[in-house]
Amino acid sequence: MKRYIVVFLLMFASLNSKIINFEEQHYISSLDQSKFKKGRLDIREDSIGLSYDNSDKIYTFYDDHISMQDKNETKKINYGDKIELDLFVKLIKLIYAKDKNGIDQYFSFVNDADLIILEPKEQLSKYIEKIEYKKLEDRLIYLRISFKNGEWIKIDQY
Amino acid sequence: MASGSRLINTKNYASIAIFLALLILNYHFGSFHKISTNLEDTILEKPKRELLEKFNNFDIANKLLIYTKGLDELSLQKIKLADEALLKNRSIKPNHTDASFDEYKKEYALFNASKISIKDELEKLKKKILDAEFSYFVDPKDPFELSSSKDETLSLKNNHLATSDGYISIFRLEGLKNQELYDYIHASLSGTEDIKAFSPFFYMIENQKIIKDDSNRTVFLSSLVLILLYIVLLRDIKLLLHTLLTLASSILFALLLGTFVFTKISILAVVFGISISSVAIDYMFHHYVHGRYDQNKGFSKDVFFGMLTTISAFFILSNVPLELIKQFSYFTIFSLAFSYIIFAFVFPHISFSYHNRYSLRVGMVQLISPKTLTTLLFIAIPILLYNLKFDTNIKNLDAKNSNLDSTKDFFIDHTSKDSKIAFLLKAKDIEELIKNAKELRVSGIDTPLARIITKDEFLEQEKEQKKLKEELTALAKEQGFRDGYFKNAYNPPEPQEPSRAFLKDLGFELQELNSEILTYILIPKKDLLRLPKSTYLVDLRVESLFKDRLKDLKSSLLLYGSLSLLFIIGVLFLAYRDHLFTYLSFLLFPFGMILSINLFVELNILHIFMLFIILSISIDYGIYASSTKLDLNTKKAILYSIMTTFAGFGVLISSSTNALFSIGLAASVGIVSILFLLFFLKKA
């Protein structure tokens, strides 16, 4: 899910760009170590593509489904099957269209100057502590997803 | 003269007076409310019925499931609207899931796990954490997921329960499960496409309707056929009205007495009684066409013996230890006896004039000699008996409700990987109940109850458990896990002695019956063969509850059936010594023909029951047909009688309730056989 949120936020930050490059750090508390990955977001007219370095998986997000392609096959995934992907789409709608419909069932919003904090509701609050991001005009300064199990993911656009 | 016409007028109202009196008595004693449409009420013995009732009180038997097709936004909206509408009803509550037992299972997971390698489990866990695309959530109490069920097909999507292809809601039903609730649920969901609903109580409501509709149709059709016969053959409206009132009175009389004998009367017995009343018309026909209602000819020996043999056969068969057959028998005895008394002793006083309005010309072919037919039947019947196939599933007698069956199967497929059967587990105390569950686990049938750790088990395995925990702490460090990461994992408190309150706190449902404790377990169908022979498990499927009795029932049905035959033959020897082969033909030919139904379908207990009933009716025709006074009137009476009997029973073939259909089929085959004999059997 983090990737999609990250992608979305990066996309928001670089609204006029077609390609957004980003780096993510995932801190795993159970092993007390971090994973680092670089990824790319390709914003097109009718879809959004997402890929990572050193991975043959490419995700393409359409209005009604997601396509997951690797070297062997292409899979069609329903948004209903993956809550994180559904969340991602709803976040995109929130950012691009400032439309809170759909996303407000998952989060409540707190604005603190430039910082936007999303506090999860109901089921989601069992897993996510909060999502926070800061932007300067259209540019994302940072995004951090904090999990209940002590893990966190930090995204930087470069 | 004036007093004479007053007397005639009074007698004309005799039938309606009797009818009204019986109607009032039935209302007074609440007989109509004692009619049951539930097959289980009359085929199961009281102890098994009680067990079934106990199970029906468990929460699991009181669920309501709703499904909307698709996992899209529209489907989600549909199910949310349905949830909202349903929860407005006080009897429909959200399904509660008890987390206490989940916590308990986690704490004691290592006790219940079969031999595990801590090293392998740690490696698997580490891989999952590192490979996770988002974040892998580890349960601190059960990091290896030893307590999780592998049978879960439901997941959570968009904050709602979901299957692989749609959303699902589960509710708990409280209070009365009646027509009103059924209507509310269906009204709440009507107009929504691609939505399905199921609750076990739907069977009760829908089957009741099927049986009621069936019964009404049967009554309507048989009445219609009888009225047509009267109009075409007799054309005597006065006789028709009195006869219909008498038949209706006989049903009311039988219902009234029946409710004194039984706590509940099956609607099937009532329908059977209505059909058998067509036999009672025979008594009227014989009296009527022989002019006994307008000439003082006295007592008819033939009709009396016809009635006596039929009633006696039912009386003997009433000893069969199945309440449904007892009810059929008693209902018939009461109904026939009442009709006979009215037709034989009241109708002559009302006085009906017999006019031969319809010229009956029936050619009797009389081709077959009774001796030859009897010989052939003595060869054929043993062959048919040798190949007899019996339908052991008593549930097959119930109403066919294939729509609900397929909805039920749909929900079973969508909510569980394996189709499961509910069993009752019983014991004298909690300790024995858990012991029984653990015994099942030894046979490979794992149930939640078997996961309860007793104090003895705890002490026995405590040392080994501590060793595993130490191993986990040491190996976790080697694998790179943070210090103390598993400190909350697998730390069971010392267990308390399991008590009823303790099990209830964990979410187990318990009930008491005759100083035994009951709970239910669900066993996958594929594991049924592994079930050990035990006295503590009760299979709750009606066919299984009944299966133990089936052998006894079959033998007692054959015993009492044979006894009734012997009785009939005895009566024949005493009253009608001549024409032995004719009587034997009338006994054996319908017998063989009904048995031959077995060439197409398996015979059930009601086919067998009707087999003996038809014989008792058939012999009446044998008596009438061999009568030395066989004249045109007797022939007419026989023919009218058989047509009305056919009208009574034949219409049951249209029934979608298997019990009634079986009766109708056996009776129709029997009656056609009798008709065949009347036409083709040579007179001695």
Contacts between the chains, C-beta under 8 A, distances in Angstrom:
chain1	res1	chain2	res2	distance
A	1	B	133	7.9
A	1	B	134	4.5
A	2	B	133	8.0
A	2	B	134	5.5
A	2	B	135	7.4
A	3	B	133	6.9
A	3	B	134	7.8
A	26	B	135	7.7
A	28	B	129	6.0
A	28	B	130	7.4
A	29	B	482	6.8
A	30	B	129	6.0
A	30	B	138	6.2
A	30	B	481	5.9
A	30	B	482	6.0
A	30	B	485	5.5
A	31	B	126	7.2
A	31	B	129	6.6
A	31	B	130	7.7
A	31	B	480	5.3
A	31	B	481	6.2
A	31	B	482	6.8
A	32	B	480	7.9
A	32	B	482	4.7
A	33	B	480	7.4
A	35	B	130	7.3
A	64	B	72	7.8
A	78	B	71	5.3
A	78	B	72	7.6
A	80	B	71	3.1
A	80	B	72	6.5
A	80	B	76	7.6
A	80	B	157	5.0
A	80	B	158	6.3
A	80	B	162	6.9
A	81	B	71	6.6
A	81	B	157	6.9
A	83	B	156	7.7
A	83	B	157	6.5
A	83	B	158	6.9
A	84	B	134	5.8
A	86	B	158	6.6
A	105	B	159	7.0
A	122	B	159	6.0
A	123	B	156	6.3
A	123	B	159	5.7
A	127	B	135	7.4
A	127	B	137	6.2
A	147	B	135	5.0
A	147	B	137	7.9
A	148	B	137	8.0
A	149	B	135	6.9
A	149	B	137	5.8
A	149	B	138	6.8
A	151	B	135	5.0
A	153	B	135	7.5
